[in-house]
């Protein structure tokens, strides 16, 4: 790959099986725009590629999408019942508690490492995120929290409590920008090719390792996903998005 135009063409040609076409197209346009804007500002191609690989490009795209939605009166957090200390959304489900990028994993670890040895969220609930303060149920890594944490909103706090207990209840949802973010990260992997390390990590494991005193290199090595994890998460959220639109 010799220039930004070639990279943009590879993004345009990339396939994202399992991601709804509307989402894939939105992510393609946004990632192409990211590459073109960075190149126009004189950012070297190698740095653009690094930002795509470590997830900074996907996070930037999601941030811009959320700002645009807010400007159009479609703030995803509008009407949310979320409040400080509620924290039922921080009772982590699934095998890894959330899929995050390398940049997010590094920031989360750095924010929590100084809290090593302190009581953590698991002293409140065994499946709670270790980033929580168990007394206040407030996030101790709030400014460094990954996009999945920023994207989760609920119109009904009781629904979150029920969901945390494994009971189905409507109300909680992920903002659409999170789906674009996952698609953009998948596109980055497809466009950069197998030599690039476009990875994802388990949120729960990064946070746990940080508060238990593991250094960043050890923590991230243990929390690193295998290559299929990103595609599986894209497909899962894509199905949920399609189902939600069908109900709407």
Short mmCIF file of the C-alpha atoms (twelve columns), coordinates in Angstrom:
data_MODEL
# 
_entry.id   MODEL 
# 
loop_
_atom_site.group_PDB 
_atom_site.id 
_atom_site.type_symbol 
_atom_site.label_atom_id 
_atom_site.label_alt_id 
_atom_site.label_comp_id 
_atom_site.label_asym_id 
_atom_site.label_seq_id 
_atom_site.Cartn_x 
_atom_site.Cartn_y 
_atom_site.Cartn_z 
_atom_site.pdbx_PDB_model_num 
ATOM 1   C CA . UNK A 1   0.000   0.000   0.000  1 
ATOM 2   C CA . UNK A 2   1.638   3.218   -1.156 1 
ATOM 3   C CA . UNK A 3   -0.796  6.055   -0.492 1 
ATOM 4   C CA . UNK A 4   -4.021  7.138   1.164  1 
ATOM 5   C CA . UNK A 5   -5.994  6.799   -2.077 1 
ATOM 6   C CA . UNK A 6   -5.031  3.134   -2.294 1 
ATOM 7   C CA . UNK A 7   -6.059  2.611   1.328  1 
ATOM 8   C CA . UNK A 8   -9.413  4.291   0.680  1 
ATOM 9   C CA . UNK A 9   -9.976  1.987   -2.286 1 
ATOM 10  C CA . UNK A 10  -9.266  -1.041  -0.119 1 
ATOM 11  C CA . UNK A 11  -11.802 0.197   2.422  1 
ATOM 12  C CA . UNK A 12  -14.368 0.638   -0.324 1 
ATOM 13  C CA . UNK A 13  -13.748 -2.890  -1.623 1 
ATOM 14  C CA . UNK A 14  -13.792 -4.570  1.812  1 
ATOM 15  C CA . UNK A 15  -16.554 -7.007  2.704  1 
ATOM 16  C CA . UNK A 16  -18.290 -7.224  6.078  1 
ATOM 17  C CA . UNK A 17  -20.422 -10.370 6.055  1 
ATOM 18  C CA . UNK A 18  -22.891 -10.328 8.910  1 
ATOM 19  C CA . UNK A 19  -23.091 -6.543  9.194  1 
ATOM 20  C CA . UNK A 20  -26.338 -5.109  7.779  1 
ATOM 21  C CA . UNK A 21  -25.595 -3.349  4.446  1 
ATOM 22  C CA . UNK A 22  -26.799 0.042   5.720  1 
ATOM 23  C CA . UNK A 23  -24.376 -0.101  8.651  1 
ATOM 24  C CA . UNK A 24  -21.527 -1.361  6.489  1 
ATOM 25  C CA . UNK A 25  -22.006 1.445   3.989  1 
ATOM 26  C CA . UNK A 26  -22.145 4.056   6.747  1 
ATOM 27  C CA . UNK A 27  -18.929 2.738   8.258  1 
ATOM 28  C CA . UNK A 28  -17.189 2.640   4.867  1 
ATOM 29  C CA . UNK A 29  -18.002 6.261   4.121  1 
ATOM 30  C CA . UNK A 30  -16.889 7.333   7.580  1 
ATOM 31  C CA . UNK A 31  -13.610 5.398   7.494  1 
ATOM 32  C CA . UNK A 32  -12.803 6.678   3.986  1 
ATOM 33  C CA . UNK A 33  -13.469 10.207  5.231  1 
ATOM 34  C CA . UNK A 34  -11.167 9.602   8.210  1 
ATOM 35  C CA . UNK A 35  -8.332  8.493   5.913  1 
ATOM 36  C CA . UNK A 36  -8.856  11.340  3.455  1 
ATOM 37  C CA . UNK A 37  -9.050  13.978  6.212  1 
ATOM 38  C CA . UNK A 38  -5.931  12.689  7.950  1 
ATOM 39  C CA . UNK A 39  -4.001  12.571  4.674  1 
ATOM 40  C CA . UNK A 40  -5.105  16.117  3.812  1 
ATOM 41  C CA . UNK A 41  -3.699  17.267  7.167  1 
ATOM 42  C CA . UNK A 42  -0.350  15.702  6.321  1 
ATOM 43  C CA . UNK A 43  -0.603  12.688  8.645  1 
ATOM 44  C CA . UNK A 44  1.793   9.981   7.381  1 
ATOM 45  C CA . UNK A 45  0.188   6.855   5.964  1 
ATOM 46  C CA . UNK A 46  1.890   4.668   8.575  1 
ATOM 47  C CA . UNK A 47  0.303   6.708   11.374 1 
ATOM 48  C CA . UNK A 48  -3.122  6.563   9.730  1 
ATOM 49  C CA . UNK A 49  -2.765  2.788   9.564  1 
ATOM 50  C CA . UNK A 50  -1.756  2.640   13.247 1 
ATOM 51  C CA . UNK A 51  -4.834  4.594   14.244 1 
ATOM 52  C CA . UNK A 52  -6.994  2.229   12.230 1 
ATOM 53  C CA . UNK A 53  -5.333  -0.830  13.768 1 
ATOM 54  C CA . UNK A 54  -5.494  0.238   17.414 1 
ATOM 55  C CA . UNK A 55  -9.085  1.451   17.241 1 
ATOM 56  C CA . UNK A 56  -8.586  5.210   17.398 1 
ATOM 57  C CA . UNK A 57  -10.093 5.596   13.930 1 
ATOM 58  C CA . UNK A 58  -13.216 3.638   14.881 1 
ATOM 59  C CA . UNK A 59  -13.596 5.618   18.112 1 
ATOM 60  C CA . UNK A 60  -13.258 8.924   16.247 1 
ATOM 61  C CA . UNK A 61  -15.926 7.839   13.782 1 
ATOM 62  C CA . UNK A 62  -18.310 6.891   16.589 1 
ATOM 63  C CA . UNK A 63  -17.674 10.206  18.372 1 
ATOM 64  C CA . UNK A 64  -18.435 12.194  15.223 1 
ATOM 65  C CA . UNK A 65  -21.599 10.170  14.587 1 
ATOM 66  C CA . UNK A 66  -22.835 10.829  18.102 1 
ATOM 67  C CA . UNK A 67  -22.119 14.551  17.785 1 
ATOM 68  C CA . UNK A 68  -24.018 14.671  14.512 1 
ATOM 69  C CA . UNK A 69  -26.977 12.825  16.013 1 
ATOM 70  C CA . UNK A 70  -27.049 15.215  18.967 1 
ATOM 71  C CA . UNK A 71  -26.902 18.233  16.649 1 
ATOM 72  C CA . UNK A 72  -29.914 16.821  14.797 1 
ATOM 73  C CA . UNK A 73  -31.885 16.438  18.010 1 
ATOM 74  C CA . UNK A 74  -31.301 12.687  18.216 1 
ATOM 75  C CA . UNK A 75  -29.059 12.509  21.285 1 
ATOM 76  C CA . UNK A 76  -28.958 8.780   22.146 1 
ATOM 77  C CA . UNK A 77  -28.784 9.617   25.849 1 
ATOM 78  C CA . UNK A 78  -31.886 11.817  25.778 1 
ATOM 79  C CA . UNK A 79  -34.538 10.405  28.089 1 
ATOM 80  C CA . UNK A 80  -32.152 7.897   29.643 1 
ATOM 81  C CA . UNK A 81  -32.885 6.827   33.205 1 
ATOM 82  C CA . UNK A 82  -29.177 6.343   33.891 1 
ATOM 83  C CA . UNK A 83  -27.931 7.948   37.115 1 
ATOM 84  C CA . UNK A 84  -24.721 8.026   39.106 1 
ATOM 85  C CA . UNK A 85  -24.341 4.871   41.159 1 
ATOM 86  C CA . UNK A 86  -27.040 2.905   39.326 1 
ATOM 87  C CA . UNK A 87  -24.383 0.593   37.849 1 
ATOM 88  C CA . UNK A 88  -26.554 -2.385  36.884 1 
ATOM 89  C CA . UNK A 89  -25.210 -2.004  33.357 1 
ATOM 90  C CA . UNK A 90  -21.754 -2.563  34.904 1 
ATOM 91  C CA . UNK A 91  -22.663 -6.105  35.934 1 
ATOM 92  C CA . UNK A 92  -20.863 -7.716  33.031 1 
ATOM 93  C CA . UNK A 93  -22.421 -10.517 31.038 1 
ATOM 94  C CA . UNK A 94  -21.009 -12.819 28.397 1 
ATOM 95  C CA . UNK A 95  -17.612 -14.434 28.297 1 
ATOM 96  C CA . UNK A 96  -15.555 -11.253 28.348 1 
ATOM 97  C CA . UNK A 97  -17.806 -8.454  29.590 1 
ATOM 98  C CA . UNK A 98  -17.380 -6.398  26.428 1 
ATOM 99  C CA . UNK A 99  -15.259 -6.102  23.300 1 
ATOM 100 C CA . UNK A 100 -12.761 -3.230  23.266 1 
ATOM 101 C CA . UNK A 101 -9.895  -2.120  21.024 1 
ATOM 102 C CA . UNK A 102 -6.164  -1.965  21.775 1 
ATOM 103 C CA . UNK A 103 -6.230  1.787   22.404 1 
ATOM 104 C CA . UNK A 104 -9.162  1.432   24.789 1 
ATOM 105 C CA . UNK A 105 -7.488  -1.481  26.576 1 
ATOM 106 C CA . UNK A 106 -4.293  0.513   27.092 1 
ATOM 107 C CA . UNK A 107 -6.178  3.556   28.413 1 
ATOM 108 C CA . UNK A 108 -8.359  1.472   30.722 1 
ATOM 109 C CA . UNK A 109 -5.361  -0.329  32.181 1 
ATOM 110 C CA . UNK A 110 -3.473  2.937   32.723 1 
ATOM 111 C CA . UNK A 111 -6.458  4.475   34.515 1 
ATOM 112 C CA . UNK A 112 -6.965  1.509   36.847 1 
ATOM 113 C CA . UNK A 113 -3.377  0.486   37.559 1 
ATOM 114 C CA . UNK A 114 -2.957  3.113   40.323 1 
ATOM 115 C CA . UNK A 115 -5.955  1.517   42.113 1 
ATOM 116 C CA . UNK A 116 -4.325  -1.901  42.350 1 
ATOM 117 C CA . UNK A 117 -5.095  -3.642  45.637 1 
ATOM 118 C CA . UNK A 118 -8.114  -1.488  46.460 1 
ATOM 119 C CA . UNK A 119 -11.609 -2.956  46.859 1 
ATOM 120 C CA . UNK A 120 -13.307 -3.074  43.462 1 
ATOM 121 C CA . UNK A 121 -16.702 -3.630  41.893 1 
ATOM 122 C CA . UNK A 122 -16.619 -7.356  42.578 1 
ATOM 123 C CA . UNK A 123 -16.971 -6.583  46.277 1 
ATOM 124 C CA . UNK A 124 -20.442 -5.253  45.442 1 
ATOM 125 C CA . UNK A 125 -21.432 -7.943  42.936 1 
ATOM 126 C CA . UNK A 126 -19.326 -10.912 41.791 1 
ATOM 127 C CA . UNK A 127 -19.871 -10.092 38.112 1 
ATOM 128 C CA . UNK A 128 -19.475 -6.327  38.379 1 
ATOM 129 C CA . UNK A 129 -16.792 -4.513  36.443 1 
ATOM 130 C CA . UNK A 130 -13.586 -4.215  38.502 1 
ATOM 131 C CA . UNK A 131 -13.458 -0.533  37.509 1 
ATOM 132 C CA . UNK A 132 -16.315 0.248   39.904 1 
ATOM 133 C CA . UNK A 133 -15.893 1.645   43.385 1 
ATOM 134 C CA . UNK A 134 -17.946 -0.869  45.422 1 
ATOM 135 C CA . UNK A 135 -19.085 1.730   47.951 1 
ATOM 136 C CA . UNK A 136 -20.334 4.401   45.531 1 
ATOM 137 C CA . UNK A 137 -20.819 2.188   42.428 1 
ATOM 138 C CA . UNK A 138 -19.092 4.935   40.462 1 
ATOM 139 C CA . UNK A 139 -16.603 4.169   37.709 1 
ATOM 140 C CA . UNK A 140 -13.001 4.801   38.761 1 
ATOM 141 C CA . UNK A 141 -11.902 4.970   35.115 1 
ATOM 142 C CA . UNK A 142 -14.733 7.184   33.883 1 
ATOM 143 C CA . UNK A 143 -12.689 9.383   31.557 1 
ATOM 144 C CA . UNK A 144 -10.987 6.313   30.058 1 
ATOM 145 C CA . UNK A 145 -14.063 4.109   29.827 1 
ATOM 146 C CA . UNK A 146 -14.413 2.308   26.480 1 
ATOM 147 C CA . UNK A 147 -17.023 3.170   23.893 1 
ATOM 148 C CA . UNK A 148 -19.269 0.267   24.846 1 
ATOM 149 C CA . UNK A 149 -19.665 1.856   28.296 1 
ATOM 150 C CA . UNK A 150 -20.403 5.251   26.746 1 
ATOM 151 C CA . UNK A 151 -22.944 3.765   24.331 1 
ATOM 152 C CA . UNK A 152 -25.171 1.848   26.727 1 
ATOM 153 C CA . UNK A 153 -28.346 3.701   27.701 1 
ATOM 154 C CA . UNK A 154 -31.650 2.726   29.251 1 
ATOM 155 C CA . UNK A 155 -35.033 4.352   29.527 1 
ATOM 156 C CA . UNK A 156 -35.837 2.201   32.558 1 
ATOM 157 C CA . UNK A 157 -33.387 1.552   35.390 1 
ATOM 158 C CA . UNK A 158 -35.564 -1.317  36.622 1 
ATOM 159 C CA . UNK A 159 -35.063 -3.015  33.268 1 
ATOM 160 C CA . UNK A 160 -31.301 -2.824  33.740 1 
ATOM 161 C CA . UNK A 161 -31.603 -4.449  37.161 1 
ATOM 162 C CA . UNK A 162 -33.741 -7.217  35.685 1 
ATOM 163 C CA . UNK A 163 -31.323 -7.717  32.786 1 
ATOM 164 C CA . UNK A 164 -28.404 -7.940  35.220 1 
ATOM 165 C CA . UNK A 165 -30.260 -10.746 36.999 1 
ATOM 166 C CA . UNK A 166 -30.690 -12.579 33.696 1 
ATOM 167 C CA . UNK A 167 -34.338 -11.641 33.234 1 
ATOM 168 C CA . UNK A 168 -35.551 -10.195 29.897 1 
ATOM 169 C CA . UNK A 169 -36.908 -6.659  30.102 1 
ATOM 170 C CA . UNK A 170 -37.122 -3.929  27.444 1 
ATOM 171 C CA . UNK A 171 -35.540 -0.524  27.872 1 
ATOM 172 C CA . UNK A 172 -31.768 -0.904  27.628 1 
ATOM 173 C CA . UNK A 173 -29.976 -0.527  24.315 1 
ATOM 174 C CA . UNK A 174 -26.676 0.321   22.663 1 
ATOM 175 C CA . UNK A 175 -26.443 3.564   20.682 1 
ATOM 176 C CA . UNK A 176 -26.140 3.138   16.927 1 
ATOM 177 C CA . UNK A 177 -22.693 4.718   16.935 1 
ATOM 178 C CA . UNK A 178 -21.370 1.636   18.711 1 
ATOM 179 C CA . UNK A 179 -22.435 -0.530  15.788 1 
ATOM 180 C CA . UNK A 180 -20.707 1.820   13.357 1 
ATOM 181 C CA . UNK A 181 -17.595 1.618   15.537 1 
ATOM 182 C CA . UNK A 182 -17.548 -2.197  15.378 1 
ATOM 183 C CA . UNK A 183 -18.085 -2.114  11.620 1 
ATOM 184 C CA . UNK A 184 -15.323 0.463   11.148 1 
ATOM 185 C CA . UNK A 185 -12.878 -1.651  13.158 1 
ATOM 186 C CA . UNK A 186 -13.807 -4.686  11.068 1 
ATOM 187 C CA . UNK A 187 -13.229 -2.667  7.911  1 
ATOM 188 C CA . UNK A 188 -9.832  -1.579  9.233  1 
ATOM 189 C CA . UNK A 189 -8.840  -5.226  9.617  1 
ATOM 190 C CA . UNK A 190 -10.067 -6.103  6.136  1 
ATOM 191 C CA . UNK A 191 -8.413  -3.090  4.475  1 
ATOM 192 C CA . UNK A 192 -5.053  -3.317  6.245  1 
ATOM 193 C CA . UNK A 193 -4.682  -7.026  5.652  1 
ATOM 194 C CA . UNK A 194 -3.445  -9.942  7.751  1 
ATOM 195 C CA . UNK A 195 -0.053  -8.388  8.558  1 
ATOM 196 C CA . UNK A 196 -1.653  -5.579  10.524 1 
ATOM 197 C CA . UNK A 197 -2.569  -6.291  14.136 1 
ATOM 198 C CA . UNK A 198 -6.172  -5.126  14.276 1 
ATOM 199 C CA . UNK A 199 -7.114  -6.707  17.582 1 
ATOM 200 C CA . UNK A 200 -9.799  -6.689  20.238 1 
ATOM 201 C CA . UNK A 201 -9.640  -7.383  23.961 1 
ATOM 202 C CA . UNK A 202 -11.893 -8.501  26.805 1 
ATOM 203 C CA . UNK A 203 -12.931 -5.503  28.896 1 
ATOM 204 C CA . UNK A 204 -13.415 -7.605  32.034 1 
ATOM 205 C CA . UNK A 205 -9.967  -9.150  31.817 1 
ATOM 206 C CA . UNK A 206 -8.165  -5.855  31.244 1 
ATOM 207 C CA . UNK A 207 -9.883  -4.249  34.230 1 
ATOM 208 C CA . UNK A 208 -9.355  -7.295  36.451 1 
ATOM 209 C CA . UNK A 209 -5.668  -7.542  35.619 1 
ATOM 210 C CA . UNK A 210 -5.116  -3.833  36.249 1 
ATOM 211 C CA . UNK A 211 -6.679  -3.824  39.726 1 
ATOM 212 C CA . UNK A 212 -4.834  -7.048  40.582 1 
ATOM 213 C CA . UNK A 213 -1.509  -5.378  39.830 1 
ATOM 214 C CA . UNK A 214 -0.526  -6.934  36.515 1 
ATOM 215 C CA . UNK A 215 1.557   -4.771  34.191 1 
ATOM 216 C CA . UNK A 216 0.033   -3.607  30.915 1 
ATOM 217 C CA . UNK A 217 1.931   -6.015  28.662 1 
ATOM 218 C CA . UNK A 218 0.927   -9.059  30.718 1 
ATOM 219 C CA . UNK A 219 -2.647  -7.854  31.134 1 
ATOM 220 C CA . UNK A 220 -3.222  -7.192  27.450 1 
ATOM 221 C CA . UNK A 221 -1.619  -10.457 26.402 1 
ATOM 222 C CA . UNK A 222 -4.035  -12.372 28.614 1 
ATOM 223 C CA . UNK A 223 -7.063  -10.308 27.554 1 
ATOM 224 C CA . UNK A 224 -6.368  -10.435 23.818 1 
ATOM 225 C CA . UNK A 225 -9.117  -12.029 21.729 1 
ATOM 226 C CA . UNK A 226 -8.624  -14.500 18.946 1 
ATOM 227 C CA . UNK A 227 -9.307  -13.131 15.436 1 
ATOM 228 C CA . UNK A 228 -12.918 -14.439 15.177 1 
ATOM 229 C CA . UNK A 229 -14.136 -12.442 18.189 1 
ATOM 230 C CA . UNK A 230 -14.575 -9.125  16.374 1 
ATOM 231 C CA . UNK A 231 -16.541 -10.722 13.559 1 
ATOM 232 C CA . UNK A 232 -18.730 -12.595 16.042 1 
ATOM 233 C CA . UNK A 233 -19.505 -9.358  17.917 1 
ATOM 234 C CA . UNK A 234 -20.276 -7.527  14.665 1 
ATOM 235 C CA . UNK A 235 -22.699 -10.265 13.659 1 
ATOM 236 C CA . UNK A 236 -24.369 -10.386 17.059 1 
ATOM 237 C CA . UNK A 237 -24.947 -6.631  17.256 1 
ATOM 238 C CA . UNK A 238 -25.989 -6.567  13.605 1 
ATOM 239 C CA . UNK A 239 -28.710 -9.122  14.300 1 
ATOM 240 C CA . UNK A 240 -29.881 -7.141  17.333 1 
ATOM 241 C CA . UNK A 241 -29.977 -3.931  15.253 1 
ATOM 242 C CA . UNK A 242 -32.018 -5.612  12.517 1 
ATOM 243 C CA . UNK A 243 -34.427 -7.116  15.046 1 
ATOM 244 C CA . UNK A 244 -34.907 -3.754  16.780 1 
ATOM 245 C CA . UNK A 245 -35.718 -2.064  13.485 1 
ATOM 246 C CA . UNK A 246 -38.218 -4.800  12.714 1 
ATOM 247 C CA . UNK A 247 -39.984 -4.186  16.015 1 
ATOM 248 C CA . UNK A 248 -39.973 -0.432  15.364 1 
# 
